[in-house]
Amino acid sequence: MQSPPHYGDMDTDAIQDVTHLDPNHIESAVPSPMDSVPMEVSEVDGSVGSPEETPMHIVPKEPTISDLLPDASHYYEEGDIVGEGVYRYNIENFLDLRNGDERHYSEEFTIAGHTWRLLIFPRGNRQNEFLSVFIESMDAKKPPEEIGDRWHTCVHFALAVANTDDPAIYSHSHAHHRFTAKESDWGFNQLVRFSELAQKRPEKSIYQDSRLTIAAYVRVVKDVTGVLWWNDLTDYDSKKETGFVGLKNQGATCYMNSLLQSLYFTNFFRKMVYQIPTDKDTPTNSIPLALQRVFYNLQFSSLPPDTRELTRSFGWTTLDAFMQHDVQEFNRVLQDNLETKMKSTKAEGAISKLFGGKFKSYVRCVNVDYESSRVEDFNDIQLVVKGIDNLRLSFENYVAVEVLDGDNKYAADGHGLQDAKKGISFIEFPPVLHLQLRRFEYDFQKDAMVKINDRFEFPPEIDLAEFLDESADKTQNWKYVCVGVLVHAGDTHGGHYYALIKPTKNGRWLRFDDDKVVPVTEREVYEENFGGESLFRAPGTKSIKRFVNAYMLVYMRETSMDELLSDVVQDDIPGHLVERIEKEREEAERERKEREELHLYMHVKVLTNAVIKQHSGFDLWNWDDKTSKIVAPTLKVRKDETLASFKKRLSEENGIPLEKMRLWSMAGRQNKTIRPDAPIPDTEDERRMEALKDRYARIGDLKLYVEESEIEIRAADGKVSYFLPKEESNPQQSILIFVKYFDPFNRKMEFAHSLVVRNRNLKLSDITPIIAERLSLPKDTPLRLYEEVKPGMIDQLKLKNTFSQSELGDGDILIAMKDLTDTEVQQFPPDALVDPPHYFEWYTFKTVVQFKPREVDPKPEAPLPEFEIEMSKKTHYDDVAKKVAQQVGLTDFLKLRFSLAQNASVAPRNLIKRTPTTTLHEMLQHGYQSPLTSCLYYEILDIPITELDTKRALKVTFMDYRNKEAGQHDLLVPKLATVEQVLETLRPKLKLDAEHGAGILRLFATSSGRMHIHPPTDDTTRIPETSQLYVEEVPVEEVNHPDSRPVPVFHFAKDPSRYHGVPFRIVLEPGDRWSTVKRKIQERLAVADKEWTKYRLCVVPQYSTRPTVLEDDEVLLEKDLRDGDYIGIDHPDKSKPVRGFAFEKAIKIFG
């Protein structure tokens, strides 16, 4: 069953339930509420029928197509109409039709060159209250070779039921549909109630004398874009339809996808990215390489590329990919990062060359010859939308002159206070102009961020010469052409981004919506993204503003377009990139083929003596160790391969003659070991491997052991064999055992050989000379023998017992070691592994720990090393420290301190407390039942860790006069030291400001964006362990003005609860107006005039986050300003994640 058509914002005045009809499967479909509105109603006599029923339509004349089809100019223009017509199907006896077949067809008819017919359900389609009528395309039923695989026709139509003698009495519904071979019919499951057909309105009814007429009003329209009314794009092939592909959305990366597409189609930018050397990089660690790969795949792949490599190169986690960010902010951060990566390469300067312009901010005195100006660079321009009609007016607003007079006069150097004009003029516009439309603002009255959905028009072309400074050359062509529109659909709580791009100078517009690329009309690019009131509003409904509108515009300078859009050819792409990606595609194709053929194969795990020699743990192999660097050979085998064929291949691959090789099946035992169980007889050679697995390994992979033999066994008939036959009836027959050798002097356990014992009645002492000889020891070497029974159970065997008495059989493992003398035993150190049980206990608890320096060593010429040490998890803290001290050449192990991090992506924070009983296992564990880490961080202290009990470690950040971080300092002070003593300890390390500072230091902590000053007399015990500490030099104006009042200031983004940065204090004088306060803060922070326009200031009461906005002429100190009140600065956080809400943080690229 196909889904019903989608109407979007179409002004549908008479739409009922609409459904696609599949002749083989018919069922009702109910459209969504926005797609279904009541049937059109004219004034009728209300005395007939119930008020809930929709009356029929009565007009003074027969309706036309224009009467029944609403305006659809947002879908097609009048010139796009291919043809239209009306077909009337008269039914002379509807009663007979209802008593006849379930469905009824009209004769075929032709409109606009297409053949149609009506399909009528006289008793209703799967319901009995409504007449169901559908229109069916007969062309769609033609064979594909006649009409083609992509045949379709777009139709706007209405179906009506009317009085045969008076067509002015009718009821109708309308819809639009893209008719295809798959969707060849469309119509209405509930066209009109049967109860309404016979109702007189007022004298006549639709159904009269058993007669009625069903009419089809059909308008065929041209499919200008190729995707008109293509509602289900599941099978849509963007590459095939447009020649381009989209990008996969990782969860909430539509903002990134839209910008990447815009940058990709700035072909000059793409070429510059290709010029960054990346041949030795890896994609997940190199932003340039990851971006090159995305661009290459966008050009040559037939499927939407994945951007996960790119986001990983940013240093983002999966969570970051599910957090939507601002496309404007992302553009700036990405450009800054790439500009850094392009330095000292052929691409150096490309960012500023493409996107960089210059403007001049100035203050020009009116009455004296004085001007203060500063030329600044820009990579984008932020334009006001609110209250401004179009792009040109917004540029005029941008360069509008502000008059400084009255109380706001300008203090001109050498001229005192003067009337002046303040403004901005553009020196130069870049070849590619990124215009950021300010659609989001903080509304202080609503105390929330709001989206500005006002109508804001932007033209296909704009001449910017009039906005240039007088010094610029205006004789040049400064005309700019729109080539990209980035759209935001949604509000402040979220939404969706997509890009409308014109890839070539004279090409068509396309919509890049994540993984789909579809053609669009210019109306869809411009008119539908201007914002303002909804284009499609039902009569009588309230006007609402569209939430889909342009958010960022991309214009190119007309004279530069040929260079900017010149084709990216093969020579522009690094050869190593092409080679690498093509190899990956070949590998991906191979893997795809393997996946398709996976059902034909099985896996067989094979153990040989050579493989077992690599294993030094319990059993013959540790099958469950997923972390082991040594993996047992796993062969991919066709299920239909015979055992004989498999053995031959195994013989060739391992260099073992076929006749000297015998396969054993391996089985799990109750003691949780996996051992060889029984040899597979030659009679199985013709059995298929799949059947062999079913017989010998019903659960899991088939596991086999390869027995090797060099000893010839000659039978009575003269035949030579290398293996003793197995006789199940003989309990004392030969057995296959495995021998390991343990060397306690070197702490080494290794597999020695396998051994066939001819008879289980032999004593263990009978084979010790053989074992000794195989170990290259004298035959008379005294040996001890142990049996590996199960993990944690290693039993010493009595040599006088037989194999039978020792209950040894096929697959059992013996461990041999020299029988040590008492003198040898006494020579071992305390932690020696003197026998196999001690070895396996150590092996069970052993781990490899990676040690890293906690912080980057300030002495790059002799950095602290990273290294690994293998030790037992039972090792105590001091012994761990001794081993590390030995590695780093430290004589006093007590000067080491250890810490651990929760994962590799975060800095180590958890200090490990030293106690004599703390074990390595406890040191590696974050908390109860948490998984063990494999990494510890170490640091070398100036004093032994035992003395730290009397010290306090502090990390303090120094803030300069401009509220900028000027360095971090680690201090170790006595626990009872005062704040004054801490500051004096710190003073020699700081560079004080002779111009702005009073030479007095102040220590403060921050919490929730606010500052808490610690008095000099406080001791360090009053400073919480978790405090973020800062020190600053008290400004000179705070000391020299006794009548002044210092007021705290903090930073936030959009909402006062979303604080960031470090708070500071500003000194206010009596009589300071709000405009003066703002100027003081701007000067204190050294923010450029242009950047300052993005800052908003307010007063935030101590016990509220609701800000108060003041007028410029208000005097702040005359307000009821309490000690806990703050001045808040609302501006974007460009340095650190916002700490207010977990669901939104500042975007950052770490790569």
URKA-V777351 format. One record per residue. N is the residue number from 0. PSI is psi as a letter, one per 20 degrees, with the letter a starting at -180 (* if undefined). Layout:
n & psi
N & PSI
N & PSI
This chain:
n & psi
0 & p
1 & q
2 & q
3 & r
4 & q
5 & p
6 & i
7 & c
8 & j
9 & p
10 & n
11 & o
12 & i
13 & l
14 & p
15 & a
16 & p
17 & p
18 & q
19 & q
20 & o
21 & o
22 & h
23 & i
24 & o
25 & p
26 & r
27 & q
28 & p
29 & o
30 & r
31 & r
32 & h
33 & i
34 & i
35 & o
36 & r
37 & q
38 & q
39 & p
40 & p
41 & r
42 & p
43 & r
44 & o
45 & j
46 & i
47 & p
48 & r
49 & q
50 & h
51 & h
52 & q
53 & o
54 & r
55 & r
56 & p
57 & p
58 & q
59 & i
60 & r
61 & p
62 & q
63 & r
64 & g
65 & h
66 & h
67 & h
68 & p
69 & r
70 & p
71 & k
72 & i
73 & i
74 & h
75 & q
76 & r
77 & h
78 & i
79 & i
80 & o
81 & h
82 & r
83 & r
84 & r
85 & p
86 & p
87 & p
88 & o
89 & p
90 & o
91 & h
92 & n
93 & h
94 & g
95 & h
96 & h
97 & h
98 & i
99 & c
100 & r
101 & h
102 & q
103 & p
104 & q
105 & r
106 & r
107 & q
108 & q
109 & p
110 & p
111 & k
112 & j
113 & q
114 & p
115 & r
116 & q
117 & q
118 & p
119 & p
120 & n
121 & h
122 & j
123 & q
124 & o
125 & k
126 & r
127 & j
128 & h
129 & q
130 & p
131 & p
132 & p
133 & q
134 & p
135 & p
136 & p
137 & h
138 & h
139 & i
140 & i
141 & q
142 & q
143 & h
144 & i
145 & g
146 & i
147 & q
148 & h
149 & k
150 & p
151 & r
152 & q
153 & p
154 & p
155 & p
156 & r
157 & q
158 & p
159 & q
160 & p
161 & r
162 & p
163 & h
164 & h
165 & n
166 & i
167 & i
168 & o
169 & r
170 & q
171 & r
172 & q
173 & r
174 & r
175 & q
176 & q
177 & o
178 & p
179 & r
180 & h
181 & h
182 & m
183 & i
184 & q
185 & q
186 & b
187 & p
188 & h
189 & m
190 & g
191 & q
192 & q
193 & h
194 & h
195 & i
196 & h
197 & j
198 & p
199 & p
200 & n
201 & h
202 & h
203 & q
204 & r
205 & g
206 & o
207 & p
208 & k
209 & j
210 & q
211 & r
212 & p
213 & p
214 & q
215 & p
216 & o
217 & p
218 & o
219 & p
220 & q
221 & p
222 & n
223 & g
224 & i
225 & i
226 & j
227 & p
228 & k
229 & n
230 & h
231 & o
232 & j
233 & g
234 & j
235 & p
236 & o
237 & g
238 & g
239 & h
240 & h
241 & i
242 & j
243 & r
244 & q
245 & a
246 & q
247 & q
248 & p
249 & i
250 & g
251 & k
252 & k
253 & h
254 & g
255 & g
256 & g
257 & g
258 & g
259 & h
260 & g
261 & g
262 & h
263 & g
264 & i
265 & n
266 & h
267 & g
268 & g
269 & g
270 & h
271 & h
272 & h
273 & h
274 & i
275 & p
276 & p
277 & j
278 & h
279 & j
280 & r
281 & q
282 & g
283 & i
284 & j
285 & o
286 & g
287 & g
288 & g
289 & h
290 & h
291 & g
292 & g
293 & g
294 & g
295 & g
296 & h
297 & h
298 & h
299 & i
300 & q
301 & i
302 & q
303 & p
304 & q
305 & q
306 & j
307 & h
308 & g
309 & g
310 & h
311 & h
312 & h
313 & i
314 & j
315 & q
316 & r
317 & h
318 & h
319 & h
320 & i
321 & j
322 & p
323 & p
324 & r
325 & p
326 & h
327 & g
328 & g
329 & h
330 & g
331 & g
332 & g
333 & g
334 & g
335 & g
336 & g
337 & h
338 & h
339 & g
340 & h
341 & i
342 & q
343 & k
344 & r
345 & h
346 & j
347 & p
348 & i
349 & h
350 & g
351 & h
352 & h
353 & g
354 & i
355 & p
356 & a
357 & q
358 & r
359 & p
360 & p
361 & q
362 & o
363 & p
364 & q
365 & g
366 & i
367 & q
368 & n
369 & p
370 & p
371 & p
372 & q
373 & p
374 & p
375 & q
376 & q
377 & q
378 & i
379 & r
380 & p
381 & p
382 & p
383 & p
384 & g
385 & p
386 & j
387 & p
388 & h
389 & r
390 & g
391 & g
392 & h
393 & h
394 & h
395 & g
396 & h
397 & h
398 & j
399 & q
400 & p
401 & p
402 & p
403 & o
404 & a
405 & c
406 & i
407 & k
408 & q
409 & p
410 & n
411 & p
412 & p
413 & i
414 & i
415 & b
416 & p
417 & q
418 & p
419 & r
420 & p
421 & p
422 & a
423 & q
424 & q
425 & p
426 & g
427 & p
428 & q
429 & r
430 & h
431 & o
432 & o
433 & o
434 & o
435 & o
436 & p
437 & n
438 & i
439 & p
440 & q
441 & p
442 & o
443 & h
444 & g
445 & i
446 & l
447 & r
448 & q
449 & q
450 & p
451 & o
452 & j
453 & q
454 & p
455 & o
456 & q
457 & p
458 & r
459 & h
460 & q
461 & p
462 & o
463 & j
464 & h
465 & i
466 & j
467 & q
468 & q
469 & h
470 & i
471 & q
472 & n
473 & i
474 & i
475 & r
476 & o
477 & k
478 & p
479 & q
480 & p
481 & p
482 & i
483 & p
484 & o
485 & p
486 & q
487 & p
488 & o
489 & b
490 & b
491 & i
492 & i
493 & a
494 & b
495 & q
496 & q
497 & r
498 & p
499 & o
500 & q
501 & n
502 & h
503 & r
504 & g
505 & k
506 & a
507 & r
508 & q
509 & q
510 & p
511 & n
512 & n
513 & d
514 & j
515 & p
516 & o
517 & q
518 & q
519 & r
520 & r
521 & h
522 & g
523 & h
524 & g
525 & f
526 & g
527 & i
528 & j
529 & h
530 & a
531 & b
532 & q
533 & p
534 & h
535 & o
536 & p
537 & q
538 & p
539 & i
540 & q
541 & q
542 & p
543 & q
544 & q
545 & p
546 & j
547 & o
548 & r
549 & q
550 & h
551 & p
552 & q
553 & o
554 & q
555 & q
556 & p
557 & h
558 & i
559 & i
560 & h
561 & g
562 & g
563 & h
564 & j
565 & q
566 & q
567 & o
568 & r
569 & h
570 & h
571 & i
572 & p
573 & p
574 & h
575 & h
576 & g
577 & g
578 & g
579 & g
580 & h
581 & h
582 & g
583 & h
584 & g
585 & g
586 & g
587 & h
588 & g
589 & g
590 & h
591 & g
592 & h
593 & g
594 & h
595 & h
596 & j
597 & h
598 & i
599 & i
600 & r
601 & r
602 & p
603 & p
604 & p
605 & p
606 & p
607 & r
608 & h
609 & h
610 & g
611 & h
612 & h
613 & i
614 & p
615 & j
616 & b
617 & q
618 & a
619 & h
620 & q
621 & n
622 & h
623 & i
624 & n
625 & i
626 & i
627 & p
628 & i
629 & p
630 & p
631 & p
632 & p
633 & o
634 & p
635 & o
636 & p
637 & q
638 & h
639 & j
640 & q
641 & q
642 & h
643 & g
644 & g
645 & g
646 & h
647 & g
648 & h
649 & h
650 & g
651 & g
652 & h
653 & i
654 & k
655 & p
656 & p
657 & h
658 & i
659 & j
660 & p
661 & p
662 & p
663 & p
664 & q
665 & q
666 & q
667 & p
668 & r
669 & h
670 & j
671 & k
672 & q
673 & o
674 & q
675 & p
676 & g
677 & q
678 & q
679 & o
680 & q
681 & h
682 & i
683 & j
684 & h
685 & j
686 & q
687 & q
688 & h
689 & g
690 & h
691 & g
692 & g
693 & h
694 & h
695 & i
696 & n
697 & h
698 & p
699 & a
700 & q
701 & p
702 & p
703 & q
704 & p
705 & o
706 & p
707 & q
708 & q
709 & i
710 & p
711 & p
712 & o
713 & p
714 & r
715 & h
716 & j
717 & i
718 & q
719 & p
720 & r
721 & j
722 & q
723 & p
724 & q
725 & p
726 & o
727 & h
728 & i
729 & o
730 & i
731 & j
732 & r
733 & q
734 & q
735 & o
736 & r
737 & p
738 & p
739 & q
740 & p
741 & p
742 & o
743 & h
744 & h
745 & j
746 & l
747 & p
748 & p
749 & q
750 & p
751 & g
752 & r
753 & q
754 & p
755 & o
756 & o
757 & h
758 & p
759 & i
760 & i
761 & q
762 & q
763 & h
764 & h
765 & h
766 & i
767 & h
768 & h
769 & g
770 & g
771 & g
772 & g
773 & h
774 & j
775 & k
776 & q
777 & q
778 & h
779 & j
780 & p
781 & p
782 & q
783 & q
784 & p
785 & q
786 & p
787 & o
788 & g
789 & r
790 & p
791 & j
792 & n
793 & o
794 & p
795 & p
796 & q
797 & p
798 & h
799 & i
800 & q
801 & r
802 & h
803 & g
804 & h
805 & i
806 & l
807 & p
808 & a
809 & p
810 & i
811 & q
812 & p
813 & q
814 & p
815 & q
816 & q
817 & q
818 & o
819 & q
820 & r
821 & h
822 & g
823 & h
824 & h
825 & h
826 & i
827 & q
828 & r
829 & h
830 & j
831 & q
832 & n
833 & i
834 & r
835 & g
836 & g
837 & h
838 & g
839 & h
840 & g
841 & g
842 & h
843 & h
844 & j
845 & q
846 & q
847 & o
848 & p
849 & p
850 & p
851 & q
852 & q
853 & h
854 & q
855 & p
856 & p
857 & i
858 & n
859 & h
860 & h
861 & m
862 & q
863 & q
864 & q
865 & q
866 & r
867 & q
868 & p
869 & p
870 & r
871 & q
872 & i
873 & i
874 & p
875 & r
876 & g
877 & h
878 & h
879 & g
880 & h
881 & g
882 & h
883 & g
884 & h
885 & h
886 & h
887 & j
888 & k
889 & p
890 & h
891 & o
892 & i
893 & i
894 & j
895 & q
896 & q
897 & q
898 & r
899 & q
900 & q
901 & h
902 & r
903 & i
904 & i
905 & q
906 & q
907 & p
908 & h
909 & o
910 & p
911 & p
912 & p
913 & p
914 & q
915 & h
916 & i
917 & p
918 & r
919 & h
920 & g
921 & h
922 & h
923 & i
924 & p
925 & g
926 & a
927 & p
928 & j
929 & q
930 & q
931 & q
932 & r
933 & j
934 & p
935 & q
936 & p
937 & q
938 & q
939 & o
940 & r
941 & h
942 & q
943 & q
944 & h
945 & h
946 & i
947 & i
948 & h
949 & j
950 & r
951 & p
952 & p
953 & p
954 & o
955 & p
956 & p
957 & p
958 & p
959 & a
960 & h
961 & j
962 & k
963 & q
964 & p
965 & k
966 & q
967 & q
968 & p
969 & p
970 & q
971 & o
972 & q
973 & q
974 & h
975 & j
976 & q
977 & r
978 & h
979 & g
980 & h
981 & g
982 & h
983 & h
984 & h
985 & h
986 & g
987 & i
988 & i
989 & q
990 & o
991 & r
992 & o
993 & h
994 & g
995 & i
996 & q
997 & j
998 & j
999 & p
1000 & q
1001 & p
1002 & p
1003 & q
1004 & r
1005 & q
1006 & p
1007 & k
1008 & i
1009 & r
1010 & q
1011 & o
1012 & p
1013 & p
1014 & q
1015 & h
1016 & i
1017 & q
1018 & r
1019 & i
1020 & i
1021 & i
1022 & o
1023 & q
1024 & h
1025 & j
1026 & p
1027 & o
1028 & q
1029 & q
1030 & q
1031 & q
1032 & p
1033 & p
1034 & q
1035 & h
1036 & i
1037 & h
1038 & h
1039 & i
1040 & n
1041 & h
1042 & i
1043 & r
1044 & p
1045 & p
1046 & p
1047 & q
1048 & p
1049 & r
1050 & q
1051 & r
1052 & o
1053 & h
1054 & p
1055 & h
1056 & i
1057 & m
1058 & q
1059 & r
1060 & a
1061 & p
1062 & r
1063 & a
1064 & q
1065 & q
1066 & p
1067 & q
1068 & q
1069 & p
1070 & i
1071 & p
1072 & r
1073 & h
1074 & h
1075 & h
1076 & g
1077 & g
1078 & g
1079 & g
1080 & h
1081 & g
1082 & h
1083 & g
1084 & i
1085 & l
1086 & p
1087 & q
1088 & g
1089 & g
1090 & h
1091 & h
1092 & i
1093 & i
1094 & q
1095 & p
1096 & q
1097 & r
1098 & p
1099 & o
1100 & q
1101 & g
1102 & k
1103 & q
1104 & j
1105 & o
1106 & q
1107 & p
1108 & p
1109 & q
1110 & q
1111 & h
1112 & j
1113 & q
1114 & o
1115 & g
1116 & i
1117 & i
1118 & r
1119 & m
1120 & o
1121 & r
1122 & h
1123 & i
1124 & q
1125 & q
1126 & p
1127 & p
1128 & o
1129 & o
1130 & q
1131 & q
1132 & o
1133 & j
1134 & h
1135 & q
1136 & q
1137 & p
1138 & j
1139 & g
1140 & q
1141 & h
1142 & i
1143 & p
1144 & r
1145 & q
1146 & q
1147 & p
1148 & o
1149 & i
1150 & *
